[in-house]
Amino acid sequence: MMWYQRGTAGTEALRMLSVALSIAVLLAAEGCGAEDTVHQDCTINTEERARMLGILQLSTIDSELPNPSVLLALNLAGDSSKARQYLLEQIKETAVKQAKDMSSGQVALYTLALLSSCCNPRHVKVHRQSVDLLSILQEKTDQEVAHWEEYGIPQSTLFSMGLDAQALCVVGAGGYQSAAVILAKQLLSSQGELSVDEQAMMALALVCAYNQTKLQDVRDLLKTALTKVSNALLDKQAEGNGMIGNIYSTGLATQLLLAAGKFYAPRAWDCRQPVATITKHHLQQPMAVAQALPALVGRTYLDSASLNCSYEASTTTNLQLDPILSQGMMAEKVSTITVKYTIINHLIGHYFTYTTTVSVPAGSVLLVVLEEAQRVDPNFSFKTVPTSWGPMVVSIHGLDASETERTFWQFFSSSDALEEGVGTYKPHNGEHILAVFSTY
Ligand code: B12
């Protein structure tokens, strides 16, 4: 039985040929490298690719948790460094030990990361222990669907459900159709309320599902949703001069526009615009780089199962850290800034509002402000958990965020919601930061 299929091939014959070739390569090799054709006009230059790969490679040593999005990006960008190999081993070990306790979206990312490394997710084996990641993913996706049917919301996030359906579809496993139909209906009924990131990940799943399904009414539904979303993202690109949503969602939206060409045809897409926008920004955060890089090399998550896996001699990339950033950090050390910080709960239980003003070294990230506030006044006590995007604040003043209640601590600069977390956002002198207990 075929355990995976290419999701984006143009014709049936080409798809079958591609599947056959990929399986042959898979049987012959354990590693990977990618050599298919990509949109040459819309790919980043060699220097920027090397800089981004360097950040990802370095993150494999730095991070506490192995990050499947990083492995996926390294593979889609054709990296064959030792760092990639080291991360692959860590991903396999973590999958075997922890997959059952992960969220559905995490299992989906592990599946895509392993697929793109030409490892069979049905049988991940490390030190005589093994795990069937696909069965776990199928079970967790069924739970997401059941939760949706009962409460009208996913157990985790729509973004994760998009990843679940993508992984199951790309692998050719089935069991993603109900999720795809839910995602399509949701995109049609409330596309405007969803973030660009969510729309892109949900719609990418639909592209794969559309290419695999023969049921005419399902195809019609998926086509309508994909036409709506891809056109909406093209409109956003035009409004934002290349930016689709914000800088962190532009890469994911570009993936969708790469994969969904036939759904907005004959409308033209200037793919150079978002690529130039992201390149100009010189992303630094490993997770931001990991989500942006696939589109910048002309690939999407749907290509995970069709990479040409063959080990070449290991290549290492010289890490080029942004000189402006390091100079800036040195200059900023000399002075201090003052930041006003307010915490508000007007949502549940005993309402509270506390405000303080703290001084921290200029150039400090927001986390330092929170730590200083907590040090001088225990009312500002807080807790964080490590995530793929860095530390996430999960509790302030003893009030915990809850996935079941769908509550979280939302951060603002005056009235504007922050677009980065406490581990990377750098407040300026005189800024007013607010943490507001909110729902999503
Ligand atoms: C769903 C979502 C949320 C949900 C998470 C709900 C949940 N428990 O599942 C909620 C609403 C809580 C949320 C909050 C925030 N988010 Co958010 N979120 C997302 C989104 C759309 C999908 C994440 C996901 O499901 N991933 C799939 C799963 C399988 O992967 P995962 O690693 O397990 O995902 C976890 C982390 O992503 C974490 N998380 C979610 N958002 C953030 C943000 C930060 C800064 C951190 C450290 C962690 C984190 O929660 C996920 C589930 O546990 C992403 C989009 C994206 N491009 O990744 C944005 C995204 C990650 N979020 C973002 C931001 C800015 C925030 C906030 C800082 C917004 C704010 N102004 O307060 C807050 C976090 C504040 C805090 N308390 O520290 C940015 C991060 C950009 C950056 N460079 O740091 C993203 C990329 C959106 C964007 N394009 O701007 N988010």
Residues whose N, C-alpha, C, O or C-beta is under 5 A from the ligand:
A	BS01	B12	G105 Q106 S156 T157 F159 S160 D197 N246 Y248 S249 T387 S388 W389 G390 P391 M392 V393 E403 F408 W409 Q410 F411 A417 L418 E419 E420 G421 Y440
